[in-house]
Amino acid sequence: MHEPAAYFFLQMAVILLACRVVGWLGKQIGQPQVVGEMVAGILLGPSLFPEASKLLFTQETRVVLKVGAQLGVGLYMFLVGMEFKTALFRSRIKSAVSVSVAGMLVPFILGGLLAPWLLKFPGLFSEKIDVYQAGLFLGAAIAITAFPMLARIIYERGLSGTSLGTLALAAGAIDDAAAWCVLAIVIASFGGGDVSIFGMKINPAALAIVGGASYATFMLTGGKKLLEKLDTIAKRDGGVSSTTLGIVLLLFCLSAWFSDVIGVHAVFGGFLLGIAMPRGIVTEEITKKLEPFTVIFLLPMFFTLSGLSTKLEVVLEPSVMLVAVVVLMASIMGKGVACWAAARLHGEDNRTSLAIGALMNSRGLMELIIINIGLQKGIIGLKLFAILVIMAVITTVMASPIFELVYGSTCKARGANRLG
């Protein structure tokens, strides 16, 4: 049982059981399956059962989980992209940009205001970090939206393709892309040297911003036209053949790889490819072929891997608890309230604006990705890491009940069987 492959099957059995059980329990109290799976990932980590977690998820075997986790979340965002209605997005572009700007600007202002105070507490930030870097990182952590989670909540509430669902996805996509660019700037300024590409030295922040914008522009213009050939092939073959599916998966891998190389994160490569895919028989059949395995088997690995890096016991100190409360309140005000206000100012009715605020305020695993990077790069310490984990969980758990309260339950889940 010391071989990673042997451990993998036992790990997956435990992960699937935990996600199914906790997800079912979450549904009983009105939470979507995704929230239950997020909690299950933390339960499998070292916070509650450290010895059992260490025994089951050894360092040697986490490599396999990491690959599966990235594949799962990347494929899921590809599927979400194929559901994205670009025509409806264009009709809501002003509202989406307004909500997104508010959801970025206010968090970064709050991050800048809180940074000098937080730097006074030992163990939150690295001793090497300055106020500017701390403010940017905290702003990015508050501004981030749980994009995969937001998309899955929209799926489960039957809002895919609706005005509200598209507005939330559009705002979340713009918001997160900007947050990743800011994170790249922080990492670059903190001491990450230039990266070498084809013998040229390039600043990682510039690579992320310019590369991401250029790639998105290409995928939504020339790339989209090239992909239309897949629709012609599918119509000729009477459906999506194994060869066509293989080509699509090849393109997905290349798109995710390129996004990761330029520093934007692999999930956006999958999402952009999904948006660019021709609508019709291609997207319908690919979704049927890939979605069940992606959602039920692959995606839980992503939740578990993040949970394995979470240690909540460090928040029990009174001073750290005070910081946790302040950061939580700043996160809610800086994201949920700011997005609600922006939507209202742009002409959305109060019901829709509150729903947007609730959805945008959830952070989930995208938050965990950012803070794990911060921890690995030495920007933050374990105490701030745990504080931001708690903030991510609470704001994500808040999303569904607030959404149901303000928007009602008129939209039935698109697929409790399909996605849950």
PESUL-V609723 format. One record per run of one state. SS is the DSSP state (a for helix, b for strand, c for the rest). FROM is the first residue (numbers start at 1). LEN is the number of residues. If there is no record, write none. Layout:
SS&FROM&LEN, SS&FROM&LEN
//
This chain:
c&1&3, a&4&25, c&29&4, a&33&11, c&44&6, a&50&7, c&57&5, a&62&22, c&84&2, a&86&6, c&92&1, a&93&26, c&119&6, b&125&1, c&126&5, a&131&13, c&144&3, a&147&10, c&157&6, a&163&28, c&191&4, b&195&3, c&198&2, b&200&3, c&203&1, a&204&17, c&221&1, a&222&16, c&238&4, a&242&21, c&263&3, a&266&11, c&277&4, a&281&27, c&308&5, a&313&4, c&317&1, a&318&28, c&346&4, a&350&11, c&361&3, a&364&13, c&377&3, b&380&1, c&381&1, a&382&26, c&408&8, a&416&4, c&420&1
//
